[in-house]
């Protein structure tokens, strides 16, 4: 009588597991989770600055051109999280800012739910890591100080 075995040997199972592990590692490297996180943070930055620029524009339209904050034309500000606070040193890498600008009026007037903060800000601070600029024609520029992969993230209205 001939004895037949059914199933896999231990060596065959180890080889299959090793191949699956190599494929999983290669896929993980190819997907590059750091890039995905950076791209997601940049998408959040786009949404944040667009919301602030839209809220500013709507406020101006509803209030006969009166600005929600005292911004000097030609000056670039770091957007503040609250009223008050101290500017300290400029930490904006996208542009040079000279002071803090509070957009709290946009929140209290209902034009935006809250002043957004950059997704990579870890500690509670006075600034948002976003900047604001207005020129003599009334055009505004809102942008992100820090970005992933040196992307230029700014909205002009």
ZAMARGU-4260 file (C-alpha; in steps of 0.2 Angstrom, whole numbers, plus 5000, padded with zeros to 4 digits):
<rodrens>
0) 5000/5000/5000 | 5007/5017/4995 | 5006/5031/5007 | 5002/5048/5000 | 5003/5064/5010
5) 4992/5079/5007 | 4997/5097/5012 | 5012/5108/5012 | 5029/5105/5019 | 5036/5117/5032
10) 5049/5124/5019 | 5035/5128/5007 | 5025/5137/5019 | 5041/5148/5025 | 5045/5152/5007
15) 5027/5158/5003 | 5027/5168/5019 | 5043/5176/5015 | 5037/5181/4997 | 5021/5189/5005
20) 5032/5198/5017 | 5043/5205/5003 | 5028/5210/4993 | 5020/5219/5008 | 5036/5228/5011
25) 5038/5234/4993 | 5020/5240/4993 | 5022/5250/5009 | 5038/5258/5002 | 5029/5262/4985
30) 5014/5269/4993 | 5025/5281/5004 | 5014/5286/5019 | 5024/5301/5023 | 5020/5308/5006
35) 5002/5304/5008 | 5001/5313/5025 | 5010/5328/5017 | 4998/5329/5003 | 4983/5328/5015
40) 4991/5342/5026 | 4992/5353/5010 | 4974/5349/5005 | 4969/5355/5023 | 4979/5371/5021
45) 4971/5374/5004 | 4954/5372/5013 | 4959/5383/5027 | 4965/5398/5018 | 4951/5397/5005
50) 4939/5398/5020 | 4947/5413/5028 | 4948/5422/5011 | 4930/5418/5007 | 4925/5424/5025
55) 4935/5440/5023 | 4927/5444/5006 | 4909/5440/5012 | 4912/5451/5027 | 4917/5466/5016
60) 4902/5463/5004 | 4890/5463/5018 | 4898/5478/5028 | 4899/5490/5013 | 4918/5487/5011
65) 4922/5489/5030 | 4936/5477/5034 | 4934/5465/5049 | 4952/5469/5055 | 4963/5484/5054
70) 4976/5478/5041 | 4988/5491/5034 | 4990/5489/5015 | 5006/5482/5009 | 5010/5474/5026
75) 5010/5455/5028 | 5003/5448/5044 | 5004/5431/5053 | 4985/5427/5056 | 4983/5426/5075
80) 4972/5413/5084 | 4965/5425/5096 | 4965/5444/5099 | 4980/5450/5108 | 4996/5439/5109
85) 5013/5443/5105 | 5021/5442/5088 | 5038/5437/5093 | 5049/5431/5079 | 5044/5428/5061
90) 5043/5409/5059 | 5034/5410/5042 | 5045/5402/5028 | 5034/5407/5014 | 5035/5426/5016
95) 5041/5439/5029 | 5028/5444/5041 | 5029/5459/5053 | 5014/5457/5065 | 4999/5447/5071
100) 4982/5450/5064 | 4967/5444/5072 | 4952/5438/5062 | 4941/5435/5077 | 4928/5447/5070
105) 4924/5434/5056 | 4921/5421/5069 | 4910/5432/5080 | 4900/5438/5065 | 4897/5420/5059
110) 4907/5421/5043 | 4918/5406/5048 | 4916/5394/5062 | 4934/5396/5069 | 4951/5403/5064
115) 4959/5387/5057 | 4977/5382/5062 | 4990/5374/5052 | 4988/5354/5053 | 5006/5353/5059
120) 5005/5365/5073 | 5008/5355/5089 | 5008/5367/5103 | 4994/5380/5107 | 5002/5396/5101
125) 4996/5414/5097 | 4998/5411/5078 | 4990/5400/5065 | 5005/5398/5053 | 4995/5406/5040
130) 4998/5424/5033 | 4987/5438/5027 | 4991/5452/5015 | 4981/5466/5007 | 4986/5479/4994
135) 4980/5497/4990 | 4967/5490/4978 | 4958/5479/4991 | 4965/5463/4985 | 4969/5451/4998
140) 4981/5436/4999 | 4980/5422/5012 | 4993/5409/5012 | 5001/5395/5022 | 5018/5398/5030
145) 5024/5380/5030 | 5020/5367/5017 | 5025/5349/5012 | 5037/5348/4997 | 5039/5367/4996
150) 5022/5369/4988 | 5016/5387/4985 | 4999/5388/4994 | 4990/5405/4993 | 4973/5412/4988
155) 4971/5429/4981 | 4954/5437/4981
</rodrens>
